[in-house]
Amino acid sequence: MKNALAIATLAAAMCACNASTKAPEAIPGTALFDTFAYDGHDSIYTTLETDNTTWTNPLLPGWYSDPSLCTNGKGDYFLVTSTFCYYPGVPIFHSRDMVNWRQIGHVLNRPSQLENFQGQHISGGIFAPDIAYNPANQTYYMITTNVGAGNFFVKTTDPFSGEWSDPIHLPEVQGIDPAFFFDEDGKAYIVNNDDAPDYKPEYPGHRTVRVVEFDTATDKCVGERRIVVNKGWRPQDKPIWCEGPHIYKINGEYYLMTAEGGTGDWHSEVIYRGPSPFGPFTPYEKNPILTQRNLPADRENPITCAGHADFLPTTEGDWMAVFLACRPNEQGFENLGRETFMLPVEWTEDGWPVINPDMQPVALTGSRGVKIDESTRTFGNFAVKDDFDSTALAQEWMTLRAPATELYSLETVPGHLALQCSDVTTREKATPAFVARRIQHHDFDATTTMTFVPDTADRAAGVLLFKNEDHQYFLGRGLDENGADVIFLDKVTPEGTETLAEVAAPAAQTVDLKVSGNGPAFAFAFSADGGKSFTTVADGVDARHTSTAAAGGFTGTTVGPYATNKRK
C-alpha cells in the first residue's frame, strides 16, 4: 500500500518488538489503534414481540438513506443507499429472501468514479442512487447525482465482482434523483426530478418530474425530455419537492411513484398511473401511500420523515417496499440520520399499491416466514469489533471525499490501524485523517484502544463524533496550553473549537477511549488499565449538537479514529 506515514523504518525497529500480547511503542506523529468496538443497545428492541422469523425496523439502522431495490427475477435482490461525500460510495447489499441482507461491497469504490468531492460540504456528493436490472442485456445499472459533477450511471454484469464501470455522464438529464426504467419491449427510460417549467418556479419547492428515452446500445438519451408531473399530485395545494421518482410496469399499466413534502416531517410518498412511460399520469385519489405527518407529535416511539420509497415483486409473488424514515428520541432529535425501513406493499381492489394503509404508524416489526440469520443480521441491537487484522478496512468504515490511503495503514504495525496526524482537519472540505463508521443506535458505546504520545502543541488523536464540518465532538489525547499531556473533549461549532474538559493523561502510552450515547446526551471517558475501569472526562454532553435538528444536512453522525496536527 502506498503510504505517506513516513514510519516504515520505525516499524521495522519496533514491530518485531511487540508481539500481539504487548502494546506497541508510540510513533511520533502517528496514532495506533489496536481495536475499535461498537455496541448498540436500544431499549426498544427488548420490548418488541419477535421470534426467529421477525425483522425489526429499521432494516438498516443508522444513516442509510434513499434506499433503492432491484431484482434479477432469479431470486437475487440488491439494495443501495446514499453516501454523499463519504468514500467509498453507495454500499450495496444482497439478499435471497428480502430479510437477511449482507453487504457485498460498494458500487463506487475507486476515485475515478467519484469526481470533484474536494470542496463539497459533507451533504453534497452522491445523492439518491437508483439500482436497476435490465433483462434485455442482463446488465445492472446504478444511476445517481454527484452534486459536483452532474447525473451519471455505472453498470456491471456481475454485482458480486465489485467491478462497476467508470461514470457515464448524462448532460441532458438536469436536476437530481435519476432512475432507470427498463420496459418489456426492450426500451429504456430515465425519470428524474428537475426544476419548474422553463426554470421559472411559481413558489419555493416547485419542481417537476421529467422522462426521457435512453438507448442502451449507445448509452445516450434520445428524443425529447418531457414533463410528466408538474408541482405534484395536488398542484392546487402548491406541493413541494416532488422527487425520488420511479417508474414500474404492472399488469400492463405504468406506475409513477414520487416523494413529496421535502425531507422533514412533511415527507410522503405518492403514486400515479398511466398508459405509457410518458403518461399521462393520473394520481391515486387517496394519496399519500406512505407518510407519518398526520400522527400526533407526542406519540410513543415515533417514526418521522417517511418517504423516498422503492418497491418490487418477490419470487413468491408478494411486493416489498423500502423507504427512509427517522427515529427521533423523546426530545425530538436524533444522531442516526435517515434510516432504511422495510414493509410489505398492500394492493387495493382497484389496483393501487399502498405501503402504510390509512397512514397508520410505521410497523416496527415484520415477518415473511424467513428464518433470521444471526450471523448477518443488520437490524436490532448488535455488537461488532474490528481488530484491524486485515490488509483492508472492513466495509463499515468510510473516509471523507477520498480513499485517504496516504494517511492510514493496516500494514505498518500488523493488527493496528496506523493513522498519521494530518494538517487537514475535519473542519475543512477536504480529506482528513479520519476513519468513520455510522452511529446506528440511540444508546451505544464506541470504544478503541489507542497508542499515542502528543509531541507538538496542536498534535492530537482520539475518537471523533462527526456530523458535519461545524458540528463535532473530539475525545482525544494532546497537550494543554501549558504543554501538559491531557485527555480532552473538544466541541467544534460554527464559531470555532471550544474545550469542554481536560483531564491529566496517564503515564501509559496506551489508553482506551470510550464514547457513549444515551439518546439526549453523550458521555466521554478513558481507561489506563485495559478497560477494567474508566475515568469520566465529561458526561451529560448535549447530543443535539451533532443531530440533524441542530446541524441540518442529509447524513447521520459518524464515529471513529481521528488524528490531527491542528487540534485548534
N, C-alpha and C positions, 0 to 999 in steps of 0.2 A: 504494500500500500504506500503510495506516495504520501509523504508526511513532512510537515514543517515543524515538528515538535523540537527538533534540534537536540534530541536526547538519546540518539542511537548509541553513542559511545558510553554515555552514563548507564544505559540499560544493560550493556554487556557487563559493566563493572558491578552492578547491583543485583542483577537478576538471579544469577546462579545462587545468589545470595540468600535470597529469601524463598525458601521452599514455600509451598502453599499454606503451611501452618503458621507462617510468620508474616507480619505486615511488612511491606517494602519500605525502604528508606525514601524520604521525601526527595523530590526532584525540583530544583529551583525553577519557578515559573510554570510548573505543571501540577495539576491535581490528579491524584489517582483514586478512582472509585472502585472498590472491591465488589460491592453488591448494590443492588437497588431493589427494594421490596415495596410492593403496593398491596394494601389490604383494604377492600371496601366492605363496609358493614352497615348498610342502611337498615333501620329497624323495620321498615315497611315489609321487607321480604320475609320477615318472620311471622307476619300477621296474615299473609295471603294463603288461601287454601290451594295447595298444589299437590301433584303427585309426579311420578316419573315420566308423565307424558305432557306436563304443563309447561309452557313457556311463560315468562313474565315480561311485561312491558316496562321499560323499553327493551326491544330485542337487542339493540346495540346501545348500551348506556354510555353516557358521556357524549362529547361533541362528535357525533356522526350525523351531519345534516344533509339535506337534499338527496334522500336515497332514490335510487333507480334500479329497476329489476329487468332481467330478461331471461328467457329460457330457449334452449335449442330444440325443445319438443321431444327430447330423448331422456328426460329426467334430470337434466343438469340445470340448475338455477344459479344466476350470478347477480350480485348486488354491489353497487358502488356508491360512494358518498363524496362530498366536497372536502377540500383541504385548504383552499385559499392560498396563503403564502408559505405554507409548510412544505417541506421536502422529505421524502418523495411524495408525489401527488396521487390522489384518488385511490384509496385502498379498495381492493376487490375481494369479495367473499364468494365462496362456492357452497352450495348445498345440494343434496339429493332428495330432500324431503321438506324443504321450506321452514324447517325448525332448527335443525342442527347446522350451524354455519361455521365455516373455517376460512380465515383469511389466507389467500394463496399468493398475495403479493400486492404490488401497486401497479396501476396502469402506466403512470408517468414516473419512471424510475431512473431516468438519466437526464442530465442538464439540457440536452438538445431538445427535449420535449417541453421544457419549462422556460419560457423566454421572458426577459425584462422583469424579473421579480425584484431585482435590486431597486430600492427606492419606493417600492409599493408598501402601503400600510398593510398590517397583518390581515385585514379583512378584504384585501384586494386579491390578486392571483386567480385561482381556479374556482369558478362558480358552477354550481348545479350540473354535475356531469350526468349524461344520459347514456346508458348502455343498451344496445340492441343487437339482435342476431338476424342476419339476412339468410334465409334458407336457400335463396336462389344461387348464391355463390359461397355458401357455408362460411361466412365471414362475420366476425364480431366487430362492432363499431362502438367507440366511445367518443361522444361529441360533447364539447363544453365551451365555456367562455374563459379566456385569460384576459383579465381586465387590462393588462398591459400590452396585449398582442392581438386581441380580437377573437372571433369564433374559429374553432378548428376541430378536427377529429383525428383520431388514430385508429388503427384497425389491426386485427390479427386473425388467423385461422385457428390458433391454439392459445386460449387464455391461460392455460396452465403453464405455458412456457415462460411467461413473463416478458416476452418479446413483442411489444407493440410497435407499430411504425412511428417514424418521426411525424410531427404535426403536418397535417394537410390543411392549409388555411382556406377560409371561406369569406373572402372580402365582400361578396354580395350579400351575405347574411349579417346585417347590422343588428344591434341590440344584444340581448343576453338570453340564456336558458334555451339553447337549441336542442332539439330531439329528432331522431330519425323515425320514420315510419316506412316499413317495407310491406308493400301490398302483395296480394296473392298473385297478381299478374306479372310480377317481377319489377314493377315500377317502384321508385323510392321517392321520398319527400322529406323535407326538413321543415319543422314547425318551430317557431320561437317567439319570444316577447320582443317588441320593438316600441319605439316612440309613437306618439299620436300621428294621425294622418297629416302628411305634409310637414311633419315635425313641428306642429303648432298645437300644443296641448291646451284644452279648454280649462283645465284645473290641475293642480298638483296631483301626480299619480295617474293621470290619464295616459293609458297605454293601449297598445293593440297586440293582437296575435296574428302572425303572418305565416304563410305557407308557400314553399317553392319546390318545384320538382328537382330531383337530383339524379344524375347519371352515374351509376356505379362503375361503368366501364372507364369513364374519364375522370371520375372523382370531382365533377364540377356541377354546379347548379345550372339548370336550363329553364328557359321560359320566364314568364312573369312571376314576380313575387307578390302574392295577393293578401290583402287584409281579410281575415275570416271572422275576427271578433274586434269590435271597437268599444273600448271602455270596459265592458264586462257583461255579465248576464242580465243585469237590470240597469241599462245605461241611464235611465231617468234618475237613478239614485247616485249618479256620479261615482261608480265603484273605482277603487284604486288598485294598481299593480296587478293586472291580470298577467300572470307569469307562470313559469314552470310547466308549459303545455306538453301534452302527449296525445297522439292520435292512435286509435285502435280500430280494427275492423272486427265486428262481432255479429254473427248471423246475417251477414250481407250488408250491415249498416256501419257507418263510420261514426265513432265517438271521439269527441274532443274534450279532454279534461284539463282544467287550469286551476291554479291557485288564485285567490283574490284577497285583498284586505291588508297587504303588507305582511311583514314577518312577526308582528307583535300579537297582542291578544285578539285582534280582529281577523286574524288569519283564517282562511277557509279553503275548501275545495269545491269546485262546481263542475257540472257536466253538460255537454251539448250532444246533439245527434244530427246527422245529415246524410245525404245520398252520395257524397264524394269527399275526398280529402280536402277539397276546396269549399265544401259546404254546398248550399247554405246551411248553417248550423242553427238548430232550434234548441234553446236551453230547457233543461228539466224544470218544470214549474215548482218543484219542491226543493230546489237548491237552497242551501249548500248540502252536499252529500257528506261533508265532514267539516266540523268546526266545534269549538268549545266556548265560543264567545257568548253564547246565550245563558251560560250557567252562572250561579251566584259566586262572587269572588271569595266568599268565606267558606266554600265547601271543603270537605276533608280530602287530603291528598290530591290537590288539584293538578290537572294536566292542562296546559295552556298552549296557545300559538299553533294549534294543529293545522296542518296543511301540507302543500307541496308533496302530493302523493303520486304513486305509480302502482299499477296492478297487472296481474297476469293470470292465465288459467294454469292449473296444475295438471299433471298427468292423470290425477284421479277425477278431474272434471270440475273441481271447485275453483273459486277465484280467491286470490290473496292479495292484499294491498300493504304497501309500506308507505310511511309518511313521517314527517318530522313533527316533533312537539317538544315542549319544555316541562320541567318539573320544578316549579318554584317551591321554596320552603315556606314555613309559616310566616316569615317576614316578607314574602313576596319577591324574593330574588333567588338566583342560583348561580353556581360556578360551572355548571355542567354543559352549558350551551344547548344547542338544538339536537335532540337525540332521535334515533330511528326506532319507530314503533311499527308493529305489525298487527293487522286484524283481517278477518275474513270479509269478503265482499258479499253483500246480500242483493239479490235482484228482485225488483218489483214485478208485479204481474204484467205491466206494460213495457218491460224491458229496460229499466234504468238501474244502474249499479249504485248501491249506497254503502258507504263504509261505516258510519255510525248512525243507524236508524233513529229517527226522531231526535237527533242531536243530543243523545244521552252522553254521560261521561265516558270517556275512552276506557275500555276494559283493560284492567291491569294484568289479566291472565288470559290464556287461550290454549286450546289443545286441538291437534289434528290426529290424536291417537298414536303419535310417533314417540318412541322412547327417547328421552333426552340422553345424549352422550355427554357424561360429566367431564370427560377429558377435553372437550372442545367447547363447552357451554360458554356462550357470550353474555348471558344475562344474569340478573340477580346479584347476590354477593359472591365475591371470589377474592382469592389472594394469589398474586404472582410474584416471582422473584427472579431477577436476572443476575447471574454470577459473572457475566461478561467473559464467559469462557469459550465464546465462538470467535471466528475471524470476521464476522459481520454483525452489525446491530440487529437485534430482534425486530420483528415487524411493527411492534407498537411504538418504536422510537422514531422521532422526527427531528429535523433541524429547520432553521429558518432560511428560506429563499434559495438555498443551495446545499449540496451534499456536506459541506464543512469538513471534508476528509483531510484538509490541511491543518485542522485544529484538533482532531481527536485520533486516537489509535487504540485498537484492541490487541495489538501485537507487541508493543513496546515492553509492556510488563504483562505476560500472559495471565489471564484471569482478572484483568483490570481494564477499566476504561480510563485511558490517559488523556486528559483534557488540558490543552495549552491555554494559559491566560492570554487573552487577546485584547488588542487595542480597540476592537469593535465591541460595542455594548448592545444590550437588548433594548436600549432606548433609541437606537438608530434603526433605520430601514435598510439593514444590511444583514450580513451573516456573522453572528457572534459565536463564541464557544459555548453553545447551549444545546443540550440533547434532551428532548422533551417527550413526555407521554401525556395522554389525556387524563384529567380527573374524571372519574366515572361514577362517583357516589357523593352524596351529601356528607356522609360520615366515612372518613377514610384515614389511613396512616400511610405515609410515604417515608421510608427510612433508607439511608445509604451509609456505607462505611467509607470514609474519605481520609486519605493520607495527604497532608499539605502543610507547608510552613510558609507563611507570608514573609517576604523579604524586601518589599518596597512599599511605599506609603499607600498606594491605591490598589495594590495587588490583592485579590481576594478570590475565594472559591467556596462553593457550597451548593445549596439547593434553592432553585428559583421557582416561585409561583408566577406564571406569566399569563396575563390576559391580552395586553397589547403594549405598545411602546411606552404608554404613560400610566399603566396600572399593573404594578408588580409588587411582590414581597420577596426579599432575598435573605435567607438564613445562611450565613457564611462565616468563614474564618478570615481575619485580616488584622490590620494594625489600627489602633485608635489614633487620635490626634497627638498623643504623646509617644507614639511608637510602641505601645504595649500590644502584645498578642491577645486578641479577643475573639469571642464568638458573638456575632452581632445579628440584629434584624434591621434591615433597611426597607423602607417603603418608597417606591417610585411613584411619583404623581406628575401631573402635567407641569407643576411648578418646579420640580426637581426631585432630589433624593433626600429623604429625612431618615435619620437613625432613630429607631424606636427603642432599642435596647442594646446594651453591651454587657457581656459577662467575661471575666478573665478566662482565657483559654487554658486548658490543662497542659502539662509539660509534654504529654504524649503527642507524637506527630499524627497519630491516627485517632479519629473520633467518629462516632456515629451521630448523624444529624437526622432529626425527625420533624416532619411537618404533619400535623393532624387537623382534620376538619370535622366540625360537628354541625354543619349547616350554616348558622349565622356567624360563626366565629372560627378562627384558626388558632392553633397553639404551636409553638416552636420550641424545640428542646435539643440537647446534645448529651452524649454519654462518652465517658472516658474509660469505661470498664467493659467494653464489648457489648453494650446494650443491656447490661444487667440492671442498671439504674440510670435515670435521665435527670438532668438538671434543666429546669424551665428557663428559657430565655425570655419568652413573652407568651401570654395566653389571653384569651378573650379579644383577640385581634379581629377587627371588623372584616368579615369575609365579603361584605357587599362591595368593597373597593375593587375587587377583581371580578365582579359579576357583570353580566350584560346590562343589568339595570343601571349600574353606575358608569360603566365604561363604553357601552354600546358595542356595535360590531356584530359579526356573524359567527365568531368562533367561541369555543368554551375556554376555560382555564386549563393550562397545561402545567406540568411539574417535572423537574429533572435537574441533572447536574449542570453547573454553570461555573465558568472561570473567567476572570477579567483582570486587566491591568488598569481599569478606570472605574473603581467602585463608585466614586462620586462624580 
